[in-house]
Amino acid sequence: MKTEALEVLKNRRAIRKYKPEQITDEELNAVLEAGTYAPTGVGTQGVQIIAVQTPEYLSRVKALNAKILGREGDPYYGAPTVVLVLETEECRTHTYDGSAVCTNMLNAAYAVGLGSCWIHRCKEMFETEEGKELLREWGLPENLKGVASMALGYPDCEHPQAKPRREGYAIKV
Ligand SMILES: Cc1cc2nc3c(=O)[nH]c(=O)nc-3n(C[C@H](O)[C@H](O)[C@H](O)COP(=O)(O)O)c2cc1C
């Protein structure tokens, strides 16, 4: 049994407070690469991963997510890096592909000592004109659909404890 991998999968938690210090390129690359090795329907690899670190884009992405949430503040909890996961709807499995990619990256983040948190509303973000404008500026097709996004950075909190797992979560038949 590869216990190290299983420990990572069990111990990763959603981190909701980050240090302002930026992560290293090596750490970011390890997380992004893990995303690219996630399973995708028919192996299409149609997912587009976007790592956002420049102050201008970081604040525009965070503001867009906050606007959809309808709340002031940073929905990414001060994380210095935001990773967006999108895919064209032409891939019939786009929601599943993007979710698998995001999950790989969350686990990889924990494996390299980073904190991460899946942040919702990526779909709605890229349905807006502001979202489409970002895609244009990044030289990406406007028909990309948001699937998931994540906060990434060094945790600035105690590592959270997992809640007990629900009885009957997994059954054998
Ligand atoms: C689809 C999805 C959307 C999520 N959206 C948010 C979010 O917008 N904000 C947030 O703080 N956490 C979000 N989370 C994180 C969950 O709240 C978190 O994974 C859950 O509470 C379990 O905690 P754990 O990840 O530490 O096990 C999301 C998770 C998933 C899978």
The ligand as an SDF file (V2000), in Angstrom:
LIG
                    3D

 31 33  0  0  0  0  0  0  0  0999 V2000
  -17.8410   22.1570   -5.4740 C   0  0  0  0  0  0  0  0  0  0  0  0
  -17.2230   22.7730   -4.2580 C   0  0  0  0  0  0  0  0  0  0  0  0
  -17.3890   24.1320   -4.0330 C   0  0  0  0  0  0  0  0  0  0  0  0
  -16.7910   24.7420   -2.9380 C   0  0  0  0  0  0  0  0  0  0  0  0
  -16.9110   26.0840   -2.7800 N   0  0  0  0  0  0  0  0  0  0  0  0
  -16.3400   26.6850   -1.7120 C   0  0  0  0  0  0  0  0  0  0  0  0
  -16.3950   28.0840   -1.5610 C   0  0  0  0  0  0  0  0  0  0  0  0
  -16.9070   28.8190   -2.4100 O   0  0  0  0  0  0  0  0  0  0  0  0
  -15.8180   28.6300   -0.4610 N   0  0  0  0  0  0  0  0  0  0  0  0
  -15.1990   27.8760    0.4950 C   0  0  0  0  0  0  0  0  0  0  0  0
  -14.7200   28.4160    1.4840 O   0  0  0  0  0  0  0  0  0  0  0  0
  -15.1070   26.5300    0.3620 N   0  0  0  0  0  0  0  0  0  0  0  0
  -15.6480   25.9180   -0.7040 C   0  0  0  0  0  0  0  0  0  0  0  0
  -15.5330   24.5700   -0.8850 N   0  0  0  0  0  0  0  0  0  0  0  0
  -14.7630   23.7840    0.1040 C   0  0  0  0  0  0  0  0  0  0  0  0
  -15.6790   22.9530    0.9790 C   0  0  0  0  0  0  0  0  0  0  0  0
  -16.4360   23.7920    1.8130 O   0  0  0  0  0  0  0  0  0  0  0  0
  -14.8300   21.9710    1.7840 C   0  0  0  0  0  0  0  0  0  0  0  0
  -14.1510   21.1160    0.8880 O   0  0  0  0  0  0  0  0  0  0  0  0
  -15.7070   21.1730    2.7270 C   0  0  0  0  0  0  0  0  0  0  0  0
  -16.1930   21.9920    3.7620 O   0  0  0  0  0  0  0  0  0  0  0  0
  -14.9720   19.9980    3.3560 C   0  0  0  0  0  0  0  0  0  0  0  0
  -13.7930   20.4140    3.9970 O   0  0  0  0  0  0  0  0  0  0  0  0
  -12.3770   19.7930    3.6240 P   0  0  0  0  0  0  0  0  0  0  0  0
  -12.0880   20.1630    2.2000 O   0  0  0  0  0  0  0  0  0  0  0  0
  -11.4320   20.4190    4.5960 O   0  0  0  0  0  0  0  0  0  0  0  0
  -12.4790   18.3190    3.7880 O   0  0  0  0  0  0  0  0  0  0  0  0
  -16.0630   23.9450   -1.9960 C   0  0  0  0  0  0  0  0  0  0  0  0
  -15.8830   22.5900   -2.2510 C   0  0  0  0  0  0  0  0  0  0  0  0
  -16.4370   22.0100   -3.3690 C   0  0  0  0  0  0  0  0  0  0  0  0
  -16.1790   20.5470   -3.6410 C   0  0  0  0  0  0  0  0  0  0  0  0
  1  2  1  0
  2  3  1  0
  2 30  2  0
  3  4  2  0
  4  5  1  0
  4 28  1  0
  5  6  2  0
  6  7  1  0
  6 13  1  0
  7  8  2  0
  7  9  1  0
  9 10  1  0
 10 11  2  0
 10 12  1  0
 12 13  2  0
 13 14  1  0
 14 15  1  0
 14 28  1  0
 15 16  1  0
 16 17  1  0
 16 18  1  0
 18 19  1  0
 18 20  1  0
 20 21  1  0
 20 22  1  0
 22 23  1  0
 23 24  1  0
 24 25  2  0
 24 26  1  0
 24 27  1  0
 28 29  2  0
 29 30  1  0
 30 31  1  0
M  END
$$$$
